Amino acid sequence: MQKEKVALTLVGIKRFVSKKGNNVCLLSVSRPYTPEENDKGSFGAQIREEFVPQDQINDFGADDIGKTVEFEYGFNYYGRPEITRILVK
């Protein structure tokens, strides 16, 4: 059984300066729960926050709220997956 790709919607943008003095941007994205999750008692939408890659922190604005978002993943220095690029459609 192949899993269906679920669309993510941009619902919020938060910018701040970290304790180390770095500019940071967080995107809040939502996705509807799947029918399988509904069968297990989850309804509505799930919200998650993702850190924006440093080279894209100024790429998002209020006009992007409500648009579809896609994440591209790669591997960091330690071999762990991380977001390498965020696309807004």
Secondary structure in CASP SS format (residue, H / E / C, confidence):
PFRMAT SS
TARGET T0000
AUTHOR 0000-0000-0000
METHOD secondary structure of the structure
MODEL  1
M C 1.00
Q C 1.00
K C 1.00
E C 1.00
K C 1.00
V C 1.00
A C 1.00
L E 1.00
T E 1.00
L E 1.00
V E 1.00
G E 1.00
I E 1.00
K E 1.00
R E 1.00
F E 1.00
V E 1.00
S C 1.00
K C 1.00
K C 1.00
G C 1.00
N C 1.00
N E 1.00
V E 1.00
C E 1.00
L E 1.00
L E 1.00
S E 1.00
V E 1.00
S E 1.00
R E 1.00
P E 1.00
Y C 1.00
T C 1.00
P H 1.00
E H 1.00
E H 1.00
N H 1.00
D H 1.00
K C 1.00
G C 1.00
S C 1.00
F C 1.00
G C 1.00
A E 1.00
Q E 1.00
I E 1.00
R E 1.00
E E 1.00
E E 1.00
F E 1.00
V C 1.00
P C 1.00
Q H 1.00
D H 1.00
Q H 1.00
I C 1.00
N C 1.00
D C 1.00
F C 1.00
G C 1.00
A H 1.00
D H 1.00
D H 1.00
I C 1.00
G C 1.00
K C 1.00
T E 1.00
V E 1.00
E E 1.00
F E 1.00
E E 1.00
Y E 1.00
G E 1.00
F E 1.00
N C 1.00
Y C 1.00
Y C 1.00
G C 1.00
R C 1.00
P E 1.00
E E 1.00
I E 1.00
T E 1.00
R E 1.00
I E 1.00
L E 1.00
V E 1.00
K C 1.00
END
